[in-house]
Amino acid sequence: MTQISILGCGWLGLPLAKKLIEKGYSVNGSTTSENKLSILENAGINPFIVILSEVEGALESESVSESITDFLAKSEILIIDIPPKLRGINAYSSDSSRKIFVEKIENLIPFIEKSTVKNVLFVSSTAVYGNENGIVTEETNANPETESGKQLLLAEALLQKNQNFATTIVRFGGLIGEDRHPVKFLAGKENLENPDAPVNLIHQNDCIGIIEEIIKQSKWNEVFNAVAPFHSSREEYYTQQAKNHNLVLPTFSTEKSNIKKVISSEKITNSLSYQFRLENY
């Protein structure tokens, strides 16, 4: 039985772990909260407390080191699904605060090198492309504008260049699901910008399905853009979604936007033969 470690059993990691267990995998799952250990255990996940620190040398303490080592032990695959959580950090923040996420990944890598892990799947974001216009493929030069996008790109590079394991990067678009939809934050808002900009979204079910296929087909040392192949305008899509959710309709600016970024998922449909579940959208 192949064992997989999932670093970060949150909104995506927890249901992903459950699905992988259904498929016959053994799963180690991490959380930073003791209160969540029972939730993981009840789901059939081997639970671990893993807290990565951005402070150099902080992972050298015996208890922290042992928790990470045990979490990775006997696993062939590691899925890294931890968000950067960099809201409020900007160009005026100190260099140290702006490297928080990257340093966590730097501190994690030596543990991966010493473990049985052969393949790493890193959950990233299409934010690494910034406001690139036109059709965006995996060959498009990344040009992140947000701090989280910049750190995700740096973390990607750290993992990809390591020769001790193979890394596949999955860049997800805007995440939606039954309990998570951006229209809930936009409902009733007025004069929203970029009314004709295309949406680039992906449902939780497709996130899980794509990761399953990457593992099943052993698609390592790859980069995939993961966005559903429909790109309605923001105004059209969120107006309809507000109606579907019985929410106050948002209103949009009459000014046309210059942003026409369309994330292509053609590589996923061709390389993985994956069919998106468009009824979710």
N, C-alpha and C positions, 0 to 999 in steps of 0.2 A: 504494500500500500504506500503510495507516494504521500509524503508529508509536506505540507505547505505552511509557512509562517506568514501571518498577515499583521503587519505593523500598523495599527490603527483600526480598531473595530468600531467605527462610527457609522455615519449615515450610509456609506457605501460598504465599508469593510465588514460590518456585521451580517447584512443579508447575503453578501458575497460568500462569507465563510459558511453560512447555512447551506447555500446552493452547492458549494464544493463538497461539503460533507455528504449531501444527497447523492453526489456523483461518485462517492466512494473514496474521497481523499480524507486523510487525517489532517486536522487543522489546529495549529497553535495560533492563538489570537492575543493581541496586546491591548491593554487599556492603561490609562493613567489614573484611573479611579478605582479604589478598593470596592466601592459600592457596586461597580459594574461586573466584578468577578463572577458573581452568582448568575448574572444574566448570560455571560459567555458560557459558563459551565452547563447551565440548563439547556443551552442550544447545542450542546455536544462538542463545544470548542474547548481545547486545552487552554485555560486562562493564565495570563501572565501580566504582572505589573511591569511596564517598561516606560521609564521616563528618561528621554534623551535631553541632555543639557547642552547648551551652546557654550558653556564655560570650558575652556581648554583644561583637560585633566580631570574634569568632574566625573567622568565615567570610570576613573581608575579606582574608585572606592569599591571595596570587596562586594558589598551587597548589590550595588548597581551593576557591576561587571557580571556577577553571577546571574542576575535576572536576564540580561541580554543574551549571555552565553546559553542559558537553559532554554530561552525562547527560540533560539536558532538551532539548537541541537537536533540532529538527525533530519533536518528539513533540506529538501533539494531545491525548493523554490521559496523566495522571499518576495512578498508583495508589500511595497511601501506606499501607504495611503494616509499620510499625515499632512494636513493643510499648513501652509506657511504661517497663517494668523498674524499678518503684518499690518493690519489696519491701524492707522494713526502714525505709521512710520513713513517719512517722506525724505525728500532730498536734504532737508535741514537737520535730520536726525544724525546722531553720531555714527561713525563708521561701524562701531561695535554693534550697535542696536540694529543696523541695517544688514548685518550678516548672520542674524540669529539662526535662520533656517539652514543656510549653507553649512554653518558650523556644526549643527546637529548631524547632518549627513556625513560631514568629515569625520566626526567622532564615531559614527556608526560603522563606517567602512572597515576599520581594522577588525571588528568583530565578525563581519561577513567573511573577510579573508580567512579567518581562522576556523570558520564553521564548515559544515558540509554543504552549504548553499552553492549551487552551480549556476542558477539563473535568478535574476532579479527583474521584477516588473515594477516600474516606477510610475505612479499616477501623477500626471502633470496636467497642464492646462493650455488651451489655445491662447491664453493671455500672453504667452511668449512671443506671439506674432505682433502684438501691439495693434495699432489701427491701420494695418496693411490693407490696401484697397485691392479689389479684384479677387480672382480665384486663388485661394491659399492652399497649397499642397505641402507635403512633408519636405519638399525641396525648396520651399520658400525660405529665405533668410529670416531667422527670428530677430525681432527688434522690439523687445518688451519695453513698455512705458511705465507700468506700475512696478512698485518694489517687489510685490509677490511674484510677478512675472519674471523679473530679473533674477530673483533668487532661485526660482524653479529652473530656469535655464542653466544657471551655474551648477545646481545640484544634478541636473541631467548630465552635464559634461563630466562631473566628478565620477559618476557611476559608469558612464559609457567608456571612459578611458581606462578603467581598471581592468587589467588582464586576468584577474583571479576569478572572475565570473562574467557571464554574459548578461547584458541589460537590454530590456525592451522598454521603450518609453511610450505611454499612451497619453495623448493630449486631449482631454475631454473639453467639450464646449460647455455652455451654460447648463448646469445640472437641474433637472426637474424630476418630480416623482409625486406620488399620491399625497405625501405630506410636505412637499416642497415645491413651490411654484412662484416665480418672480412676479406674476400678476398680482399676488396678494400684497406685495409691497408697492405696486404701481397703481392699485385701485384708488380711484378718486383723485389721483395726482393731476395737476394741470400743467399745460404747456411743456410736455415732455419733449426732449430733443430727439433728433434723428428719426422722424416718423417713417421714412422710407428705407431706413437701413435694414438689411436682411437679418433675421434671427439665426443664431447658430447654437442649437440646443441639443441635449441628449438626455434621454430618460434613464432612470436608475436601472430599469430592466435591461436596457441595451448596454449599459456600462458593464453589468454583470455578464451578459451574454458574450460580449466581445472579449473580456478577460478570460472567460471559460474557453473560448476558441483559441486564443493565443497559447494557453497552457496545453490544450488538447493537441494542437498542431505543432507545438514546440517552435513557435515563431520568436526566436530570440535574436538579439542584436538588431532590432528593428525600431522604427519610429512610426507610430500610427496617429493620425488625426481621427478623433472619434466624435462625429457630429451627425445628427440625423439628416438625410438628404432632402430636406425641404427647407425653404428659406423665404417664408412670407415676410412682408414688411413688418416692422415693429408695431406700427399703428394697426394694421389688419389683424395681426396675430393676437396682440394683447387686448384689443377691443373684443374680439370673439371669445377669448378666454375669460374675460371679465363677465361676459354674458353667461358663459357656461358655468361659472362659479357663483352666479348671482351677486356679483360685486358691483360697486359703483364704477361706471366706465371712466377710464383715464382719458384725458384730452391731450392732444399733441400740438406742437408748434407747427405753424404753417410754413416755416422755413424748411426748404429741402436740404438734406444733409449731403455731404460729400463722401461719407463713409459707406462703402459698398462691399465690405469684406464678406466673402462667402468661403467658409471652410469646406474644402472638398474631403469627402469620406470615400472617394473612389478606391483608394488603396485597400481599405478594409473590405469593401464589397468584392474586390477582385482577388486580393491575396488570401483573405480568410473565407471567401464565399459566404459572407455574413449578410443576412437579410434583416434590416431594421424593422422593428415592430411599430409601424407608423400609427396604429390605432391608439397608441399611448399618448399621442401628441394632440 
